[in-house]
């Protein structure tokens, strides 16, 4: 992790962690965290971000995690995000699973 990346501001509303992918990847953050600027999907009147990998809506933004007071979790997730370039977390269409 470079010195400048340690000071880089993270837009917590655009970074998400998918609980389904976290379980399927055996807690591999690189395969569970994603960046999205897309619009949320309304499920039962509540906005959720759809995971581009698995298609599920079992996701939480970094901001939600921060608001819940999970300081240790948000600290670890932000370290991962700062360590790798953003393109590592932007999911390409080839990586997405087909959802039937």
C-alpha positions in Angstrom: 0.0 0.0 0.0 1.5 3.3 -1.1 1.7 6.3 1.2 -0.7 8.4 -0.9 -3.3 5.6 -1.0 -3.4 5.7 2.8 -4.9 9.2 2.6 -7.2 8.5 -0.3 -10.8 9.3 0.6 -13.3 6.4 0.0 -16.9 7.1 -1.1 -18.5 4.7 1.3 -21.9 4.9 -0.5 -20.4 3.4 -3.7 -18.5 0.5 -2.1 -20.4 -2.6 -1.1 -19.8 -6.0 0.4 -22.0 -9.0 -0.7 -22.7 -11.4 2.1 -23.6 -14.2 -0.4 -20.3 -13.9 -2.3 -18.5 -13.7 1.1 -20.0 -17.0 2.1 -19.4 -18.7 -1.3 -15.8 -17.4 -1.5 -14.9 -18.5 2.0 -14.6 -15.0 3.3 -12.3 -13.7 0.4 -12.8 -9.9 0.5 -11.4 -9.5 -3.0 -14.2 -11.7 -4.4 -16.9 -10.1 -2.1 -16.3 -6.4 -2.3 -17.4 -4.4 -5.3 -17.7 -0.8 -6.5 -20.8 0.4 -8.2 -22.2 3.7 -9.4 -25.4 2.1 -10.6 -28.8 2.7 -9.2 -30.2 0.6 -6.4 -32.9 -2.0 -7.0 -36.2 -1.6 -5.0 -37.1 -4.7 -3.1 -40.3 -4.4 -1.0 -39.9 -0.6 -1.1 -36.3 -0.6 0.2 -33.4 0.3 -2.0 -30.8 -2.5 -2.3 -27.7 -2.7 -4.4 -27.7 -5.8 -6.7 -24.4 -7.7 -6.6 -22.9 -7.8 -10.1 -21.3 -11.2 -9.4 -24.1 -13.3 -8.0 -27.1 -11.1 -8.8 -28.3 -11.1 -5.2 -29.3 -8.2 -3.1 -27.8 -9.4 0.2 -25.4 -6.4 0.1 -24.4 -3.6 2.4 -22.6 -0.4 1.6 -19.5 0.6 3.5 -21.6 3.6 4.8 -24.2 1.2 6.3 -21.5 -0.7 8.0 -20.0 2.5 9.4 -23.4 3.7 10.6 -23.9 0.5 12.4 -20.8 1.2 14.4 -18.8 -1.8 13.1 -15.5 0.1 13.2 -13.2 -3.0 13.0 -15.1 -4.3 9.9 -15.0 -1.0 8.1 -11.4 -0.5 8.9 -10.5 -3.9 7.4 -12.6 -3.4 4.3 -11.2 0.1 3.7 -7.6 -1.3 4.0 -8.4 -3.9 1.3 -9.9 -1.2 -1.0 -6.9 1.1 -0.5 -4.4 -1.7 -1.1 -5.7 -2.6 -4.6 -6.7 -0.4 -7.6 -10.4 0.2 -8.0 -10.5 -1.8 -11.2 -9.9 -4.9 -9.1 -13.4 -4.4 -7.6 -15.2 -3.3 -10.7 -16.9 -6.5 -12.0 -16.8 -7.2 -15.7 -19.8 -8.8 -17.5 -17.7 -11.9 -18.0 -17.4 -12.4 -14.2 -21.2 -12.2 -13.5 -23.2 -15.3 -13.0 -26.3 -15.8 -15.1 -29.4 -15.4 -13.0 -32.5 -17.4 -14.0 
